[in-house]
């Protein structure tokens, strides 16, 4: 399981249902996924 990192949690803010947080949270999550992709690549080889 992958949990949101500190940057993603900050982007989400205190209210995860706030529509204003949607785009920043999505960008932060995508960035986190890109950083973790190399580590997780071993599971798809």
Secondary structure as GFF3:
##gff-version 3
##sequence-region A 1 45
A	DSSP	alpha_helix	6	12	.	.	.	ID=ss1
A	DSSP	three_ten_helix	19	21	.	.	.	ID=ss2
A	DSSP	alpha_helix	22	40	.	.	.	ID=ss3
A	DSSP	three_ten_helix	41	44	.	.	.	ID=ss4
###
